[in-house]
Amino acid sequence: MTHVPGGAADNRPVGDASTQAVLERQASSLHILWRTREALLLAVGIALFAAFALTAPHFLDLGNLLSIARGTVVVAIISVGMTYLIIAGELDLSVGANFGLATIVLGTLVQNYNLGDFQAMTVVLFLGALIGLINGLGVTLTGIPSLIWTLAAMFVLQSVSLLITGGYPILFSVSKAYAFIFGGRLGMVNIQIVWAIGIVVGGAWMLAGTRFGYHVYATGGNAEAAERAGINIGRIKVFCFILTGLLSSFAGVLLTGSVHSGNPTNGMGYELTVIAAVVIGGTNLFGGSGSIAGTAVGAAMLSLIGDGLVLDGISIFAQDLVTGIIIIVAVFMDIQLRQRILRFVK
């Protein structure tokens, strides 16, 4: 479990003294890890940026930098929810399929059922939250590991998208207001970037500065101690699943604001990209530590790598190679730091 200074410390649950001491001891040690991890991640990000700035033509052009930011939007938004989940000790492999289904359902409601675009959006967001609720209850009530449950959910949602569309894209029109709010521009800046920044900032505040955020850390850090402290870990995990499902569907809404179509292939493979962003951002895959700020940097790094490689004339297929190496280095570094801090604490 980790904890951001000045955040959730004043919202801690009341429990027995020994349990609280365990939570505080873990918070202190993992806080050191978190700070070190954040600093190293930022250094790597700056190094990558500098390398591409020196080697890639037109990399520093404003249009290209805005393109990198735009390419970060969907992954960053979904990664906010995934960060909560992984910190709480779970994960969701259905986020990409949820994202794709959102575009299909919205397009179907608008095109085939003449529902207004904002009304269709409301239905889609409710559906995303419902998918998250089903995933959360399925995992917490049945005891089936989230890896297995959400893998099955991914196949189900992908199949539903194909059944609705027959495998073909759905084209539809939206109102000018909808197109502007979810896909327009404020000057040169795509409004989707503004949405992503707002969600990242809001998610970071809720995780670091509220009682709920503290409970998320406690749930993933030491579930037994968290329960003794009075935290309903099942409820916390379900809410994290709901948040992840909601953000996945909202990312689909943003896509329809600019593309005006739904495609059953949308989101395929996104689950791995999202997990990569979260892991690169320093969140521990075993739960208990991480931050939204780190995740946002991780998502930006993935977009940065793809853009920089293309401008350097390197095949885009090399992006996965570079990403894989970064993931291995990030996890190895996390393990080494964690072992050193645990030895120091003992």
RAKABEL-V50486 format. One record per pair of residues at least 12 apart in sequence whose ideal C-beta (glycine too) atoms are under 10 Angstrom apart, sorted by the first residue. I is the first residue (numbers start at 1). J is the second residue. Records with the same first field share a line. If there is no record, write none. Layout:
I = J + J
This chain:
1 = 22 + 23 + 24 + 25 + 26 + 27 + 29 + 30 + 31 + 87 + 214 + 216 + 217 + 218 + 219 + 220 + 221 + 222 + 225 + 226 + 284 + 287 + 288 + 289
2 = 26 + 27 + 28 + 29 + 30 + 31 + 32 + 33 + 34 + 35 + 37 + 87 + 208 + 217 + 220 + 221 + 282 + 283 + 284 + 288 + 289 + 290 + 291
3 = 23 + 24 + 26 + 27 + 28 + 30 + 31 + 34 + 208 + 213 + 214 + 217 + 218 + 221 + 289
4 = 27 + 31 + 34 + 35 + 204 + 205 + 207 + 208 + 209 + 213 + 214 + 217 + 291 + 292 + 293
5 = 31 + 35 + 208
6 = 208 + 209
7 = 204 + 205 + 206 + 207 + 208 + 209 + 210 + 213 + 214 + 217
8 = 27 + 206 + 207 + 208 + 209 + 210 + 211 + 212 + 213 + 214 + 215 + 216 + 217 + 218
9 = 24 + 27 + 209 + 214
10 = 209 + 211 + 214
11 = 209 + 210 + 211 + 212 + 213 + 214 + 215
12 = 24 + 27 + 211 + 214 + 215 + 218 + 229
13 = 211 + 214 + 215 + 218 + 226 + 228 + 229 + 230 + 231
14 = 229 + 230
15 = 218 + 225 + 226 + 227 + 228 + 229 + 230 + 231
16 = 228 + 229 + 230
18 = 225 + 228
19 = 218 + 222 + 224 + 225 + 226 + 227 + 228 + 229 + 230
20 = 225 + 228 + 229
21 = 225
22 = 221 + 222 + 224 + 225 + 226 + 228 + 229
23 = 214 + 217 + 218 + 221 + 222 + 225 + 226 + 228 + 229 + 231
25 = 222 + 225 + 345
26 = 217 + 218 + 221 + 222 + 225 + 288 + 289 + 345
27 = 214 + 217 + 218 + 221 + 288 + 289
28 = 341 + 345
29 = 289 + 338 + 341 + 342 + 344 + 345 + 346
30 = 217 + 221 + 284 + 288 + 289 + 290 + 337 + 338 + 341 + 342 + 345
31 = 289 + 341
32 = 337 + 340 + 341 + 344 + 345
33 = 282 + 284 + 289 + 334 + 337 + 338 + 340 + 341 + 342
34 = 282 + 283 + 284 + 289 + 290 + 291 + 294 + 337
36 = 282 + 333 + 334 + 337 + 340 + 341
37 = 281 + 282 + 283 + 284 + 289 + 290 + 291 + 294 + 330 + 333 + 334 + 337 + 338
38 = 281 + 282 + 291 + 293 + 294 + 297
40 = 282 + 330 + 333 + 334 + 337
41 = 280 + 281 + 282 + 291 + 293 + 294 + 297 + 298 + 301 + 330 + 333
42 = 293 + 294 + 297
44 = 280 + 297 + 301 + 326 + 329 + 330 + 333
45 = 280 + 297 + 298 + 300 + 301 + 304
48 = 300 + 301 + 304 + 305 + 308 + 322 + 326
49 = 65 + 68 + 300 + 301 + 304 + 308
51 = 304 + 308 + 312
52 = 64 + 68 + 304 + 305 + 307 + 308 + 309 + 311 + 312
53 = 308
55 = 308 + 311 + 312 + 313 + 314
56 = 307 + 308 + 309 + 310 + 311 + 312 + 313 + 314
57 = 311 + 312 + 313
58 = 311
59 = 304 + 307 + 308 + 311 + 312
61 = 311
62 = 188
63 = 188
64 = 307 + 308 + 311
65 = 304 + 307
66 = 185 + 188 + 189 + 190 + 193
67 = 190 + 303 + 307
68 = 300 + 303 + 304 + 305 + 306 + 307 + 308
69 = 189 + 190 + 192 + 193 + 196 + 197 + 300 + 303 + 304
70 = 189 + 190 + 192 + 193 + 196 + 258 + 303
71 = 299 + 300 + 302 + 303 + 304 + 306 + 307
72 = 192 + 193 + 196 + 200 + 277 + 296 + 297 + 298 + 299 + 300 + 301 + 302 + 303 + 304
73 = 190 + 192 + 193 + 194 + 195 + 196 + 197 + 199 + 251 + 254 + 255 + 258 + 299 + 303
74 = 96 + 99 + 192 + 196 + 248 + 250 + 251 + 252 + 254 + 255 + 266 + 267 + 270 + 273 + 274 + 299 + 303
75 = 95 + 196 + 251 + 270 + 273 + 274 + 276 + 277 + 278 + 295 + 296 + 298 + 299 + 300 + 302 + 303
76 = 193 + 195 + 196 + 197 + 199 + 200 + 203 + 247 + 251 + 274 + 277 + 292 + 295 + 296 + 297 + 298 + 299 + 300 + 302 + 303
77 = 99 + 192 + 195 + 196 + 198 + 199 + 200 + 203 + 247 + 248 + 250 + 251 + 252 + 254 + 274 + 299
78 = 92 + 95 + 96 + 98 + 99 + 199 + 244 + 245 + 247 + 248 + 249 + 250 + 251 + 252 + 267 + 270 + 271 + 273 + 274 + 277 + 278 + 299
79 = 95 + 199 + 200 + 203 + 244 + 247 + 251 + 270 + 273 + 274 + 275 + 276 + 277 + 278 + 280 + 281 + 283 + 292 + 295 + 296 + 298 + 299 + 302
80 = 196 + 199 + 200 + 201 + 202 + 203 + 204 + 206 + 207 + 243 + 244 + 247 + 251 + 274 + 278 + 292 + 295 + 296 + 299
81 = 95 + 128 + 132 + 199 + 203 + 240 + 241 + 242 + 243 + 244 + 245 + 246 + 247 + 248 + 250 + 251 + 274 + 278
82 = 95 + 240 + 243 + 244 + 247 + 248 + 271 + 274 + 275 + 277 + 278 + 279 + 283 + 290 + 295
83 = 200 + 203 + 204 + 207 + 216 + 240 + 243 + 244 + 274 + 277 + 278 + 281 + 282 + 283 + 290 + 291 + 292 + 293 + 294 + 295 + 296 + 298
84 = 203 + 206 + 207 + 212 + 213 + 216 + 217 + 220 + 236 + 237 + 239 + 240 + 241 + 243 + 244 + 247 + 278 + 283 + 290 + 292 + 295
85 = 132 + 135 + 136 + 139 + 146 + 150 + 216 + 220 + 237 + 240 + 241 + 243 + 244 + 275 + 278 + 283 + 287
86 = 146 + 220 + 240 + 244 + 274 + 275 + 278 + 279 + 283 + 284 + 285 + 286 + 287 + 288 + 289 + 290 + 295
87 = 207 + 213 + 216 + 217 + 218 + 219 + 220 + 221 + 240 + 278 + 283 + 284 + 287 + 288 + 289 + 290 + 291 + 292 + 295
88 = 146 + 215 + 216 + 217 + 218 + 219 + 220 + 221 + 223 + 226 + 233 + 236 + 237 + 238 + 239 + 240 + 241 + 287 + 288
89 = 146 + 216 + 219 + 220 + 221 + 223 + 233 + 236 + 237 + 240 + 284 + 285 + 286 + 287 + 288
90 = 135 + 136 + 139 + 140 + 145 + 146 + 147 + 149 + 150 + 219 + 220 + 236 + 237 + 238 + 240 + 241 + 244 + 287
91 = 139 + 145 + 146 + 147 + 150 + 241 + 244 + 271 + 274 + 275 + 278 + 285 + 287
92 = 131 + 132 + 135 + 136 + 139 + 146 + 147 + 149 + 150 + 151 + 153 + 154 + 240 + 241 + 244 + 245 + 248 + 271 + 274 + 275
93 = 135 + 146 + 147 + 148 + 149 + 150 + 151 + 152 + 153 + 154 + 155 + 271 + 272 + 274 + 275
94 = 131 + 132 + 134 + 135 + 146 + 149 + 150 + 151 + 152 + 153 + 154 + 155 + 156 + 157 + 158 + 241 + 244 + 245 + 248 + 267 + 271
95 = 128 + 131 + 132 + 135 + 150 + 153 + 154 + 157 + 244 + 245 + 247 + 248 + 249 + 251 + 267 + 270 + 271 + 273 + 274 + 275
96 = 154 + 157 + 158 + 248 + 251 + 266 + 267 + 268 + 269 + 270 + 271 + 272 + 273 + 274
97 = 131 + 150 + 153 + 154 + 155 + 156 + 157 + 158 + 159 + 160 + 161 + 248 + 264 + 266 + 267 + 268 + 270 + 271
98 = 127 + 128 + 131 + 132 + 135 + 150 + 153 + 154 + 157 + 158 + 161 + 244 + 245 + 246 + 247 + 248 + 249 + 251 + 252 + 267 + 270 + 271
99 = 128 + 157 + 245 + 247 + 248 + 249 + 250 + 251 + 252 + 253 + 254 + 255 + 266 + 267 + 268 + 270 + 271 + 274
100 = 157 + 158 + 160 + 161 + 162 + 248 + 252 + 255 + 262 + 263 + 264 + 265 + 266 + 267 + 268 + 270
101 = 124 + 127 + 128 + 131 + 156 + 157 + 158 + 160 + 161 + 164 + 248 + 249 + 252 + 262 + 264 + 266 + 267
102 = 121 + 123 + 124 + 125 + 127 + 128 + 131 + 157 + 161 + 245 + 248 + 249 + 250 + 251 + 252 + 253 + 254 + 255 + 256 + 262 + 266 + 267
103 = 124 + 161 + 169 + 170 + 172 + 249 + 251 + 252 + 253 + 254 + 255 + 256 + 259 + 260 + 261 + 262 + 263 + 264 + 266 + 267
104 = 124 + 157 + 160 + 161 + 162 + 163 + 164 + 165 + 169 + 170 + 252 + 256 + 261 + 262 + 263 + 264 + 266
105 = 120 + 123 + 124 + 127 + 128 + 160 + 161 + 164 + 170 + 249 + 252 + 262
106 = 119 + 120 + 121 + 123 + 124 + 125 + 127 + 170 + 172 + 174 + 249 + 252 + 253 + 255 + 256 + 257 + 261 + 262
107 = 120 + 124 + 164 + 165 + 169 + 170 + 171 + 172 + 174 + 252 + 256 + 259 + 260 + 261 + 262 + 263
108 = 120 + 164 + 165 + 170 + 172 + 262
109 = 121 + 122 + 123 + 124 + 172 + 262
110 = 170 + 172 + 173 + 174 + 175 + 178 + 256 + 260 + 262
111 = 170 + 171 + 172 + 173 + 261 + 262
112 = 164 + 170 + 172
116 = 174 + 175 + 178
117 = 172 + 173 + 174 + 175 + 177 + 178 + 179 + 181 + 182 + 253 + 256 + 257 + 260
118 = 174 + 175 + 177 + 178 + 181 + 182
120 = 172 + 174 + 178 + 253 + 256
121 = 174 + 178 + 181 + 182 + 249 + 250 + 252 + 253 + 256 + 257
122 = 253
123 = 249
124 = 249 + 250 + 252 + 253 + 256
125 = 245 + 246 + 247 + 249 + 250 + 252 + 253
126 = 246 + 249
127 = 245 + 246 + 249 + 252
128 = 242 + 243 + 244 + 245 + 246 + 247 + 248 + 249 + 250 + 251 + 252 + 253
129 = 241 + 242 + 243 + 244 + 245 + 246 + 247 + 248 + 249 + 250
130 = 242 + 245 + 246 + 249
131 = 150 + 153 + 156 + 157 + 241 + 242 + 244 + 245 + 246 + 248 + 249
132 = 153 + 238 + 239 + 240 + 241 + 242 + 243 + 244 + 245 + 246 + 247 + 248 + 249
133 = 238 + 239 + 241 + 242 + 245 + 246
134 = 149 + 153 + 156 + 238 + 241 + 242 + 245
135 = 149 + 150 + 152 + 153 + 237 + 238 + 240 + 241 + 242 + 244 + 245
136 = 149 + 234 + 235 + 236 + 237 + 238 + 239 + 240 + 241 + 242 + 243 + 244 + 245
137 = 149 + 234 + 237 + 238 + 241 + 242
138 = 150 + 152 + 153 + 238 + 241
139 = 153 + 234 + 237 + 238 + 241
140 = 233 + 234 + 235 + 236 + 237 + 238 + 241
141 = 234 + 238
146 = 237 + 241
149 = 241
150 = 241 + 244 + 271
151 = 271
153 = 245
154 = 267 + 268 + 271
157 = 248 + 267
158 = 264 + 265 + 267 + 268
159 = 264
160 = 264
161 = 262 + 263 + 264 + 265 + 266 + 267 + 268
162 = 264 + 265
163 = 264
164 = 262 + 264
165 = 262 + 263 + 264 + 265
166 = 264
167 = 263 + 264 + 265
168 = 262 + 263 + 264
169 = 259 + 261 + 262 + 263 + 264 + 265 + 266
170 = 256 + 260 + 261 + 262 + 263 + 264
171 = 259 + 260 + 261 + 262 + 263
172 = 256 + 260 + 261 + 262
173 = 260
174 = 256 + 257 + 258 + 260
178 = 253 + 256 + 257 + 260
179 = 191 + 256 + 257 + 258 + 260
180 = 257
181 = 195 + 253 + 254 + 257
182 = 195 + 250 + 253 + 254 + 255 + 256 + 257 + 258
183 = 195 + 253 + 254 + 255 + 256 + 257 + 258 + 259 + 260
184 = 257 + 258
185 = 258
190 = 254 + 257 + 258
191 = 254 + 257 + 258
192 = 251 + 254 + 255 + 257 + 258
195 = 250 + 251 + 253 + 254 + 257
196 = 251 + 254 + 296 + 299
197 = 296
199 = 247 + 250 + 251 + 292 + 296
200 = 292 + 293 + 295 + 296 + 299
201 = 292 + 293 + 296
202 = 292
203 = 243 + 247 + 291 + 292 + 293 + 295 + 296
204 = 291 + 292 + 293 + 294 + 295 + 296
205 = 292
206 = 243 + 292
207 = 290 + 291 + 292 + 293 + 295
208 = 291 + 292 + 293
211 = 231
212 = 236 + 239 + 240
213 = 292
214 = 226 + 231
215 = 229 + 230 + 231 + 232 + 233 + 235 + 236 + 239
216 = 231 + 233 + 236 + 237 + 239 + 240 + 243 + 287 + 288 + 290
217 = 236 + 287 + 288 + 289 + 290
218 = 231 + 233 + 236 + 288
219 = 231 + 232 + 233 + 234 + 235 + 236 + 237 + 240 + 287 + 288
220 = 233 + 236 + 237 + 240 + 283 + 284 + 286 + 287 + 288 + 289 + 290
221 = 284 + 286 + 287 + 288 + 289
222 = 287 + 288
223 = 236 + 237 + 287 + 288
244 = 274
248 = 267 + 270 + 271 + 274
251 = 266 + 267 + 270 + 274
252 = 266 + 267
255 = 267
269 = 320
272 = 320 + 323 + 327
273 = 299 + 302 + 303 + 320 + 323
274 = 295 + 298 + 299 + 302
275 = 327
276 = 298 + 299 + 301 + 302 + 320 + 323 + 324 + 326 + 327 + 330
277 = 294 + 295 + 296 + 297 + 298 + 299 + 300 + 301 + 302 + 303 + 323 + 327
278 = 290 + 292 + 294 + 295 + 298 + 299
279 = 294 + 295 + 298 + 326 + 327 + 328 + 330 + 331 + 334
280 = 294 + 295 + 297 + 298 + 299 + 300 + 301 + 302 + 323 + 326 + 327 + 329 + 330 + 331
281 = 293 + 294 + 295 + 296 + 297 + 298 + 299 + 300 + 301 + 330
282 = 294 + 295 + 297 + 298 + 330 + 333 + 334 + 337
283 = 295 + 298 + 330 + 334
284 = 331 + 334 + 335 + 338
285 = 331 + 334
286 = 334 + 338
289 = 334 + 338
290 = 334
298 = 326 + 327 + 330
301 = 322 + 323 + 326 + 330
302 = 319 + 322 + 323 + 326
303 = 319
305 = 318 + 319 + 320 + 322 + 323 + 326
306 = 318 + 319 + 320 + 322 + 323
307 = 319
308 = 322
309 = 321 + 322
